[in-house]
Amino acid sequence: MDHKIIEENLQQIDSVISSKIIIGEANQIEEIHIVSNGIRNPKQIARDVESVLLANFDYKIDHRKISIAQLDDIDIRKIKPRLKLNGISKETSGNKANVKVSILKADEEFVASKSGINSNRNIERMLAEATVMAVEDSLGINDLFIVEDIRNLMIASVQVVVVLVSSLINGQEIILSGSSVVKNDYYLSVAKATLDSINRFLTK
């Protein structure tokens, strides 16, 4: 049982910010922990969790194994429409690299840049961090999100970038995930996946 795929499915449920599954020794689900934005009733979310598991994975879960934490007073403006990636740029000179990310909030542009060592791994991290910085600038909040990890995966012969971002909301850590299919530009997909992870939270 691939609990990561299940968590991804559960995070698509309306009002769900993040999910965590605990697997027992028999490879069965022992606990499901859900963090919601407090808009929907926990019982409704729990029923949705049961429905997703049954419909998508043919798995019946005891509702007593589902716990839902509500963040009723999240001090972040829920924004619509979603933030959009306007573009990225990358410049290298010897051992140094500079990246820039531009996002749009309606018609307003927010730009952030990062500089550092010219290595593939560092460039992708700088792009993710610059994306986070641009988002924070658009929200008027600093040091809200942290880039935890960036993974380059092959799924069904398709290259996909997955980015994990964490945040501390009302004293509780939440983990956000986003993904983007790689087409022509891997680094562009890194920025898209980073923005996708945050957009899922901001627009729920």
C-alpha positions as CSV (number, residue, x, y, z in Angstrom):
1,M,0.0,0.0,0.0
2,D,1.5,3.3,-1.2
3,H,0.5,5.7,1.6
4,K,2.1,8.7,-0.2
5,I,-0.3,8.3,-3.1
6,I,-3.2,7.9,-0.7
7,E,-2.1,11.1,1.1
8,E,-2.0,12.9,-2.2
9,N,-5.6,11.8,-2.9
10,L,-6.8,12.9,0.5
11,Q,-5.3,16.3,0.1
12,Q,-7.6,16.9,-2.9
13,I,-10.6,16.8,-0.5
14,D,-12.2,20.2,-0.1
15,S,-10.9,22.1,3.0
16,V,-8.1,19.6,3.6
17,I,-4.7,21.3,4.0
18,S,-2.5,18.3,4.7
19,S,-2.8,14.6,5.6
20,K,-0.6,12.0,7.3
21,I,-1.1,8.2,7.2
22,I,0.3,5.8,9.8
23,I,0.9,2.3,8.5
24,G,0.9,-0.6,10.9
25,E,3.0,-3.8,10.8
26,A,0.5,-5.7,8.6
27,N,0.7,-2.9,6.0
28,Q,-2.7,-1.7,7.1
29,I,-3.8,1.9,7.9
30,E,-3.6,2.4,11.7
31,E,-4.3,6.1,11.8
32,I,-5.2,9.0,9.4
33,H,-4.4,12.5,10.6
34,I,-6.0,15.4,8.7
35,V,-5.5,19.1,9.0
36,S,-8.3,21.2,7.7
37,N,-8.8,24.9,7.3
38,G,-11.9,24.8,9.6
39,I,-14.4,25.8,6.9
40,R,-16.2,22.4,6.7
41,N,-17.6,20.2,9.4
42,P,-15.1,17.5,10.6
43,K,-17.7,14.8,10.2
44,Q,-18.2,15.8,6.5
45,I,-14.5,15.6,5.9
46,A,-14.3,12.2,7.7
47,R,-17.0,10.9,5.4
48,D,-15.1,12.2,2.4
49,V,-12.0,10.4,3.6
50,E,-13.9,7.1,3.9
51,S,-15.4,7.6,0.4
52,V,-12.1,8.4,-1.2
53,L,-10.4,5.3,0.3
54,L,-13.3,3.1,-0.7
55,A,-13.8,4.5,-4.2
56,N,-10.2,4.9,-5.2
57,F,-8.4,2.2,-3.3
58,D,-11.2,-0.3,-2.4
59,Y,-10.2,0.1,1.2
60,K,-12.8,0.4,4.1
61,I,-11.5,2.4,7.0
62,D,-12.9,2.5,10.5
63,H,-14.0,6.1,11.1
64,R,-12.5,6.0,14.6
65,K,-9.0,5.8,13.0
66,I,-9.6,9.3,11.4
67,S,-8.6,12.3,13.4
68,I,-9.1,15.9,12.1
69,A,-7.5,19.0,13.4
70,Q,-9.0,22.3,12.5
71,L,-7.1,25.5,12.1
72,D,-10.0,28.0,12.5
73,D,-7.9,31.1,12.9
74,I,-5.4,30.9,10.1
75,D,-4.0,34.4,9.7
76,I,-3.6,34.2,6.0
77,R,-5.9,35.7,3.4
78,K,-7.6,33.2,1.3
79,I,-7.0,34.4,-2.2
80,K,-8.8,33.8,-5.5
81,P,-7.8,33.4,-8.3
82,R,-4.8,31.3,-7.8
83,L,-1.3,32.9,-7.9
84,K,0.2,32.4,-11.4
85,L,3.8,31.7,-12.4
86,N,4.8,34.5,-14.8
87,G,8.3,33.2,-15.6
88,I,11.7,32.3,-14.3
89,S,15.2,33.2,-15.4
90,K,18.6,31.6,-14.6
91,E,22.1,33.1,-15.1
92,T,25.4,31.4,-14.5
93,S,28.9,32.7,-14.3
94,G,31.6,30.3,-13.3
95,N,30.8,28.9,-9.9
96,K,28.0,31.4,-9.3
97,A,24.3,31.2,-10.3
98,N,21.5,33.7,-10.0
99,V,17.8,32.8,-10.4
100,K,14.7,34.9,-10.6
101,V,11.0,34.0,-10.2
102,S,8.1,36.2,-11.2
103,I,4.5,35.5,-10.1
104,L,1.2,37.3,-10.7
105,K,-1.5,38.0,-8.2
106,A,-4.3,39.2,-10.5
107,D,-2.4,41.8,-12.6
108,E,0.2,42.6,-9.9
109,E,3.7,41.2,-10.4
110,F,6.0,40.0,-7.5
111,V,9.6,39.1,-8.2
112,A,12.2,37.3,-6.0
113,S,15.7,36.3,-6.7
114,K,18.4,34.0,-5.1
115,S,22.1,33.7,-5.7
116,G,24.4,30.8,-4.8
117,I,26.7,28.0,-6.0
118,N,26.3,26.9,-9.6
119,S,25.2,23.3,-9.2
120,N,22.1,21.6,-10.5
121,R,20.8,20.7,-7.0
122,N,21.4,24.1,-5.6
123,I,19.8,25.9,-8.6
124,E,16.6,23.9,-8.2
125,R,16.5,24.7,-4.5
126,M,17.1,28.4,-5.1
127,L,14.3,28.4,-7.7
128,A,11.9,26.8,-5.1
129,E,13.0,29.2,-2.4
130,A,12.7,32.2,-4.8
131,T,9.1,31.1,-5.6
132,V,8.3,30.9,-1.9
133,M,9.8,34.4,-1.4
134,A,7.6,35.8,-4.2
135,V,4.5,34.2,-2.7
136,E,5.3,35.6,0.7
137,D,5.8,39.1,-0.8
138,S,2.4,38.8,-2.5
139,L,0.8,38.0,0.9
140,G,2.8,40.6,2.8
141,I,4.2,38.0,5.2
142,N,7.8,36.9,5.7
143,D,9.2,33.6,6.7
144,L,6.0,31.7,6.4
145,F,7.0,28.7,4.2
146,I,10.0,26.5,4.1
147,V,11.1,24.3,1.1
148,E,11.6,20.8,2.6
149,D,12.4,18.7,-0.4
150,I,12.4,18.5,-4.2
151,R,12.1,15.1,-6.0
152,N,12.5,14.3,-9.7
153,L,10.4,11.2,-10.3
154,M,9.4,8.9,-13.2
155,I,5.7,7.9,-12.9
156,A,4.3,5.7,-15.7
157,S,7.2,6.8,-17.9
158,V,6.4,10.5,-17.3
159,Q,8.9,12.8,-15.6
160,V,7.3,14.6,-12.6
161,V,8.7,17.1,-10.1
162,V,7.3,16.9,-6.6
163,V,8.0,19.7,-4.0
164,L,7.3,19.6,-0.3
165,V,6.8,22.8,1.5
166,S,6.2,23.2,5.3
167,S,4.7,26.0,7.3
168,L,3.9,26.7,11.0
169,I,0.3,27.9,11.3
170,N,-1.1,28.7,14.7
171,G,1.8,26.7,16.3
172,Q,1.2,23.6,14.3
173,E,3.4,22.4,11.5
174,I,1.7,21.5,8.2
175,I,3.2,19.9,5.1
176,L,2.1,20.9,1.6
177,S,2.9,19.1,-1.6
178,G,2.8,20.2,-5.2
179,S,3.7,18.6,-8.5
180,S,4.4,19.5,-12.1
181,V,4.9,17.3,-15.2
182,V,8.2,18.1,-16.8
183,K,7.8,19.1,-20.5
184,N,10.7,21.1,-21.9
185,D,12.1,23.0,-18.9
186,Y,12.9,21.1,-15.7
187,Y,13.7,24.2,-13.7
188,L,10.4,25.8,-14.8
189,S,8.6,22.7,-13.5
190,V,10.4,23.1,-10.1
191,A,8.9,26.6,-9.8
192,K,5.5,25.4,-10.9
193,A,5.5,22.5,-8.4
194,T,6.5,24.8,-5.6
195,L,3.7,27.3,-6.4
196,D,1.2,24.4,-6.8
197,S,1.9,23.2,-3.3
198,I,1.2,26.7,-1.8
199,N,-1.8,27.4,-4.1
200,R,-3.5,24.3,-2.8
201,F,-3.4,25.7,0.7
202,L,-4.2,29.4,-0.2
203,T,-7.2,28.7,-2.4
204,K,-9.0,26.1,-0.2
